[in-house]
């Protein structure tokens, strides 16, 4: 199991099966969350961006095929792997599941060991494909971990983390399109600042859905951090409609930025997990 926990979303209306899978995969070292309705599954996938979805077909509202179609049609979730877990055994159902973009199709009753291996294999395949964030196009996941791992063995590095706080509250008020615009705009401003600093070898990616990570040299960090703090913080209020800006200035749940800085050399952190805990403490 990788040091960074993979996130599993289980969409299953049989509460006994959902509870069993939740407990089993948590023991295996995964970060697991479950929902029992199809619509809730679509929303949870859009919000939490799991690494893999285990999806039942017979759900109380929309069926698993429709859930899969919606996930594949949304750019935020189109690349999330799906494993169907269902009582439907007909060949036509299996083909429909594969046509909906599933990586695997298991029928109930199932062998939990086989499911564990399927999950493991699907996640390994997904990691081999360098992932990019569907909104910003910046690298995320394994591609970011690879660059962070290089810092464990190099002498001169500085890492700047920029987190966007309260983006979910903003999304609830103004919708997904507006919140996606925030991420894209932040991404462009960060990349422009990196170009203006002028040194080569910078790296920018996602440390999480609402957090950017920049890897640079220690000499370049002060100017880069100053430029980004000023530019990004000044831009925040312009994401709100003009009529709401005055009210949002007094709202404690308005958009905010959180900056974190880490500098070091080879051997300062033993593992990638230690480094990431220092970057994003609980």
ZIWO-V150600 format. One record per residue. RES is the residue in three letters. PHI is phi as a letter, one per 20 degrees, with the letter a starting at -180 (NA if undefined). Layout:
<<RES PHI> <RES PHI>>
This chain:
<<UNK NA> <UNK f> <UNK f> <UNK e> <UNK f> <UNK e> <UNK e> <UNK d> <UNK d> <UNK d> <UNK d> <UNK b> <UNK e> <UNK f> <UNK f> <UNK f> <UNK f> <UNK f> <UNK f> <UNK f> <UNK f> <UNK g> <UNK f> <UNK f> <UNK f> <UNK f> <UNK f> <UNK f> <UNK n> <UNK e> <UNK e> <UNK d> <UNK c> <UNK c> <UNK c> <UNK d> <UNK c> <UNK f> <UNK f> <UNK f> <UNK f> <UNK f> <UNK f> <UNK f> <UNK f> <UNK f> <UNK e> <UNK d> <UNK l> <UNK f> <UNK e> <UNK a> <UNK d> <UNK d> <UNK c> <UNK f> <UNK e> <UNK e> <UNK c> <UNK f> <UNK d> <UNK e> <UNK e> <UNK f> <UNK f> <UNK f> <UNK g> <UNK f> <UNK f> <UNK f> <UNK f> <UNK f> <UNK e> <UNK d> <UNK f> <UNK f> <UNK c> <UNK f> <UNK d> <UNK f> <UNK f> <UNK c> <UNK d> <UNK e> <UNK c> <UNK b> <UNK e> <UNK f> <UNK d> <UNK f> <UNK g> <UNK f> <UNK f> <UNK f> <UNK f> <UNK f> <UNK f> <UNK f> <UNK f> <UNK f> <UNK n> <UNK f> <UNK e> <UNK b> <UNK b> <UNK d> <UNK d> <UNK e> <UNK f> <UNK d> <UNK e> <UNK f> <UNK f> <UNK f> <UNK f> <UNK g> <UNK f> <UNK f> <UNK g> <UNK g> <UNK f> <UNK f> <UNK f> <UNK f> <UNK f> <UNK f> <UNK f> <UNK f> <UNK e> <UNK g> <UNK e> <UNK c> <UNK f> <UNK f> <UNK e> <UNK e> <UNK m> <UNK e> <UNK f> <UNK b> <UNK m> <UNK f> <UNK f> <UNK f> <UNK g> <UNK f> <UNK f> <UNK f> <UNK f> <UNK f> <UNK f> <UNK f> <UNK c> <UNK d> <UNK e> <UNK c> <UNK b> <UNK b> <UNK c> <UNK d> <UNK d> <UNK c> <UNK d> <UNK d> <UNK e> <UNK m> <UNK f> <UNK f> <UNK f> <UNK f> <UNK f> <UNK f> <UNK e> <UNK c> <UNK n> <UNK f> <UNK f> <UNK f> <UNK f> <UNK f> <UNK f> <UNK f> <UNK f> <UNK f> <UNK f> <UNK g> <UNK g> <UNK f> <UNK f> <UNK f> <UNK f> <UNK f> <UNK f> <UNK f> <UNK f> <UNK f> <UNK f> <UNK n> <UNK f> <UNK e> <UNK n> <UNK f> <UNK c> <UNK c> <UNK b> <UNK d> <UNK e> <UNK a> <UNK g> <UNK d> <UNK c> <UNK d> <UNK c> <UNK d> <UNK d> <UNK b> <UNK e> <UNK f> <UNK f> <UNK e> <UNK f> <UNK g> <UNK f> <UNK f> <UNK f> <UNK f> <UNK f> <UNK f> <UNK g> <UNK f> <UNK f> <UNK f> <UNK f> <UNK f> <UNK e> <UNK g> <UNK f> <UNK f> <UNK f> <UNK e> <UNK g> <UNK g> <UNK f> <UNK d> <UNK f> <UNK f> <UNK f> <UNK f> <UNK f> <UNK d> <UNK e> <UNK f> <UNK d> <UNK f> <UNK f> <UNK c> <UNK d> <UNK c> <UNK d> <UNK c> <UNK c> <UNK b> <UNK c> <UNK a> <UNK b> <UNK g> <UNK n> <UNK f> <UNK c> <UNK f> <UNK c> <UNK f> <UNK f> <UNK f> <UNK f> <UNK f> <UNK f> <UNK f> <UNK f> <UNK c> <UNK f> <UNK f>>
